[in-house]
Amino acid sequence: MRKLALVPALLFLVAAGAHADSPLFTSRATLSSLSGEQIYEHICQGCHMPGGVGAVGAGFYPKLAANKNFVSWTFVALTVLDGRNGMPPFGFPEGQGMKSGPTHLTDAQIADVVNYVRSHFGNAYKAEVTARQVAALPHPKAELIGPQ
Amino acid sequence: MIGATAGSAAMYQAMSSLGFAAESTYRGPIDLQSAPRGASVLILGAGMAGMTAAYELRNAGYKVQLLEYNARPGGRNWTLRGGDRYTELGGHTQQCEFDKDLYINPGPWRIPYHHHGMMHYTKLLGIPLEPFFQVNYNAYLHSSAAFGGKPQRYREVKADYQGHIAELLAKATRQNSLDASVTKEDQEMLLESLRQWGALDASYTYAASDASSDRRGYEKNPGGGLSARPVPSKPIALHDVLDSGLWSGVANGDTYDMQTSLFQPAGGMGRIGEAFGRELGTLIRYNAKVTDIHQDEHGVTVAFTDSREPGARQTVRADWCLCTIPLPILAQIPMNVGQAMASAISAVPYAAAIKAGLQFKRRFWEEDDKIFGGITYTDLPIMNIGYPNTGFQSGGKGVLLGAYVWGMRAMEFTAMTPPERVKKIVGYGSQIHPQYTQEFENGVAVAWHRAPFTLGCFGMWTSETRAKHYEDLCQIDGRIAIAGEHASFLGGWQEGAVTSALDAIGRLHQRAIAQGERA
């Protein structure tokens, strides 16, 4: 179990030395430099759609446009940190988390993306959230994923 | 991120060693004797879980009905063929323009031999199986940062990695460095085994030789007649093998669920769902979007709308309900179950994954590169290229899997329009096969988070969520049971759906019998 935990760490070292992505694609190294707007366009809009219009099928992706829940920045930040229903969490510590490739965003990036969605798509919440405020919220726990 | 490494194969290895994949619990056909007369079960979702359950419950004498959101059976068991149309969330419609008999499986594409449940039902349904080549020694391992971006043959990387390690271990043994851990007698055997395993020469060296070329391939192949004499090839140096990171793809067919033999249904994975659908016939009501699930003391009432006549709310009622609706959707449907099951339903995020099928004017991977089936692994965002395991040397056109991506990069592909995805995938693939540029014709790219019927690829568990929620998800709540790959330890595998369905209906059956006796 302890030994297995080394696997991701070791491979990550290789990855860090060996990325050659097109600018359109983030890598572990470039992800951390993305702004809130870029994160929205690279990640969030896959489900919430360009313009935050959401989508409806057998279930739905909530509209972010003119979303009343956004009055609470903690609601938005906790959703990004922990996920909600099927939405994956983004607040796992780097290198830890869900099995099929965790996507880790820093507290500063989560603050950026929260500020972005709360001030776009017909949302006009002025108060800027800071990385420090996000850091104070509960984050998903770092843990080993082992045989259960 | 593991998936970002050169051999994305490592991802499979890591996932498996981290307990992602486990053995199937399937132990033969289920026995559901003495079903209470007239008892009924309503099944939500006509995917592998729902149809397995429906088939067995019907045969056991239950009155069975299924509601399915799509206009077809199968769910994620699905094949896109020429002429098919697929509209994803957000409204983009893709028209599949493949030639006759060419296809892509956007969802599952392989069945390990030990997925006994899947093997049972494919046999039962008369589905012809073909071999699926998980490992092709002549396919590539590719790192854009190693060997000038030139892809390396799997057999070369494997032979050289293994050979160099064998040489090092032999050296350590002969320098008596292992005396403390290996007896003298065993050291002799160890040395001989290292020579065999690593293709070392008589002096325990891994070098250009007939022995090493017999593993990694020759500079000039042996032949017949005057041009017969082979020329050995030169191994890649240990440093270059290690530095390339390509070693991470070497063990890729060694994990239990990737070991030979694996199979694919002839004509596409979707043949299974289609056959199940034919078998169940009118028991399945298609185009039905479930809007409410309500149980009371005597049964379960499910409300739904028909997507062809939206607005008209209809209901159907049964004694019991087996719900196989993917959790992100189920979490949004009002359903009166206890807090334990409700919390479990909301606790499982779904993985991002994309797959793309690309049609080319000719099968250049076979004609030029001599790659017949199997998978190339790369550190490019496409992560995999899967070559068709059928139709070899058939002349005409061919369709390959141009990308199979998960994690962050899958999210990024998902955020693009389908034509953007295909364009990017062709661009990346041409770094491995330059023929892409000339030969590409058309393609489709399915992003699972935009699939209207799942909202994601499969359920992702952590040890924490497993401990806290898994049993609550699987326990029957009153008259409602849950099944699907999300309710299994075989996440993302069809076998998880099949075994969870059989497990759930076995327990439902016991409860129905107990109920029948009380009545």
Chai-1 contact restraints between the chains, C-beta under 6 A:
chainA,res_idxA,chainB,res_idxB,connection_type,confidence,min_distance_angstrom,max_distance_angstrom,comment,restraint_id
A,L4,B,S17,contact,1.0,0.0,6.0,A-B,restraint_1
A,L4,B,L18,contact,1.0,0.0,6.0,A-B,restraint_2
A,V7,B,A14,contact,1.0,0.0,6.0,A-B,restraint_3
A,P8,B,I2,contact,1.0,0.0,6.0,A-B,restraint_4
A,L11,B,I2,contact,1.0,0.0,6.0,A-B,restraint_5
A,L11,B,T5,contact,1.0,0.0,6.0,A-B,restraint_6
A,L11,B,A10,contact,1.0,0.0,6.0,A-B,restraint_7
A,L11,B,S248,contact,1.0,0.0,6.0,A-B,restraint_8
A,V14,B,T5,contact,1.0,0.0,6.0,A-B,restraint_9
A,V14,B,G245,contact,1.0,0.0,6.0,A-B,restraint_10
A,A15,B,A4,contact,1.0,0.0,6.0,A-B,restraint_11
A,A15,B,T5,contact,1.0,0.0,6.0,A-B,restraint_12
A,A18,B,A6,contact,1.0,0.0,6.0,A-B,restraint_13
A,A18,B,S143,contact,1.0,0.0,6.0,A-B,restraint_14
A,A18,B,A145,contact,1.0,0.0,6.0,A-B,restraint_15
A,A18,B,G245,contact,1.0,0.0,6.0,A-B,restraint_16
A,A20,B,S144,contact,1.0,0.0,6.0,A-B,restraint_17
A,A20,B,A145,contact,1.0,0.0,6.0,A-B,restraint_18
A,F25,B,P381,contact,1.0,0.0,6.0,A-B,restraint_19
A,F25,B,E412,contact,1.0,0.0,6.0,A-B,restraint_20
A,R28,B,M1,contact,1.0,0.0,6.0,A-B,restraint_21
A,R28,B,A4,contact,1.0,0.0,6.0,A-B,restraint_22
A,H42,B,E412,contact,1.0,0.0,6.0,A-B,restraint_23
A,H42,B,A415,contact,1.0,0.0,6.0,A-B,restraint_24
A,I43,B,M411,contact,1.0,0.0,6.0,A-B,restraint_25
A,Q45,B,A415,contact,1.0,0.0,6.0,A-B,restraint_26
A,G46,B,M411,contact,1.0,0.0,6.0,A-B,restraint_27
A,G46,B,T414,contact,1.0,0.0,6.0,A-B,restraint_28
A,G46,B,A415,contact,1.0,0.0,6.0,A-B,restraint_29
A,G46,B,H449,contact,1.0,0.0,6.0,A-B,restraint_30
A,C47,B,H449,contact,1.0,0.0,6.0,A-B,restraint_31
A,M49,B,G90,contact,1.0,0.0,6.0,A-B,restraint_32
A,A55,B,L89,contact,1.0,0.0,6.0,A-B,restraint_33
A,A55,B,G90,contact,1.0,0.0,6.0,A-B,restraint_34
A,G57,B,L89,contact,1.0,0.0,6.0,A-B,restraint_35
A,G57,B,P452,contact,1.0,0.0,6.0,A-B,restraint_36
A,A58,B,Y69,contact,1.0,0.0,6.0,A-B,restraint_37
A,A58,B,K289,contact,1.0,0.0,6.0,A-B,restraint_38
A,A58,B,I329,contact,1.0,0.0,6.0,A-B,restraint_39
A,A58,B,P452,contact,1.0,0.0,6.0,A-B,restraint_40
A,A58,B,F453,contact,1.0,0.0,6.0,A-B,restraint_41
A,G59,B,P328,contact,1.0,0.0,6.0,A-B,restraint_42
A,G59,B,I329,contact,1.0,0.0,6.0,A-B,restraint_43
A,G59,B,Q332,contact,1.0,0.0,6.0,A-B,restraint_44
A,G59,B,L455,contact,1.0,0.0,6.0,A-B,restraint_45
A,G83,B,P349,contact,1.0,0.0,6.0,A-B,restraint_46
A,N85,B,P328,contact,1.0,0.0,6.0,A-B,restraint_47
A,N85,B,A331,contact,1.0,0.0,6.0,A-B,restraint_48
A,N85,B,S346,contact,1.0,0.0,6.0,A-B,restraint_49
A,G86,B,P328,contact,1.0,0.0,6.0,A-B,restraint_50
A,G86,B,P349,contact,1.0,0.0,6.0,A-B,restraint_51
A,G86,B,Y350,contact,1.0,0.0,6.0,A-B,restraint_52
A,G86,B,L455,contact,1.0,0.0,6.0,A-B,restraint_53
A,G86,B,G456,contact,1.0,0.0,6.0,A-B,restraint_54
A,P88,B,P349,contact,1.0,0.0,6.0,A-B,restraint_55
A,M98,B,M460,contact,1.0,0.0,6.0,A-B,restraint_56
A,K99,B,M15,contact,1.0,0.0,6.0,A-B,restraint_57
A,K99,B,F20,contact,1.0,0.0,6.0,A-B,restraint_58
A,K99,B,M460,contact,1.0,0.0,6.0,A-B,restraint_59
A,S100,B,A351,contact,1.0,0.0,6.0,A-B,restraint_60
A,S100,B,W406,contact,1.0,0.0,6.0,A-B,restraint_61
A,S100,B,G407,contact,1.0,0.0,6.0,A-B,restraint_62
A,S100,B,M460,contact,1.0,0.0,6.0,A-B,restraint_63
A,G101,B,M1,contact,1.0,0.0,6.0,A-B,restraint_64
A,G101,B,G3,contact,1.0,0.0,6.0,A-B,restraint_65
A,G101,B,W406,contact,1.0,0.0,6.0,A-B,restraint_66
A,G101,B,G407,contact,1.0,0.0,6.0,A-B,restraint_67
A,T103,B,M408,contact,1.0,0.0,6.0,A-B,restraint_68
A,E143,B,E464,contact,1.0,0.0,6.0,A-B,restraint_69
A,I145,B,L18,contact,1.0,0.0,6.0,A-B,restraint_70
A,I145,B,T462,contact,1.0,0.0,6.0,A-B,restraint_71
A,I145,B,S463,contact,1.0,0.0,6.0,A-B,restraint_72
A,G146,B,G19,contact,1.0,0.0,6.0,A-B,restraint_73
A,G146,B,S463,contact,1.0,0.0,6.0,A-B,restraint_74
A,P147,B,G19,contact,1.0,0.0,6.0,A-B,restraint_75
A,Q148,B,G19,contact,1.0,0.0,6.0,A-B,restraint_76
A,Q148,B,S463,contact,1.0,0.0,6.0,A-B,restraint_77
A,Q148,B,R466,contact,1.0,0.0,6.0,A-B,restraint_78
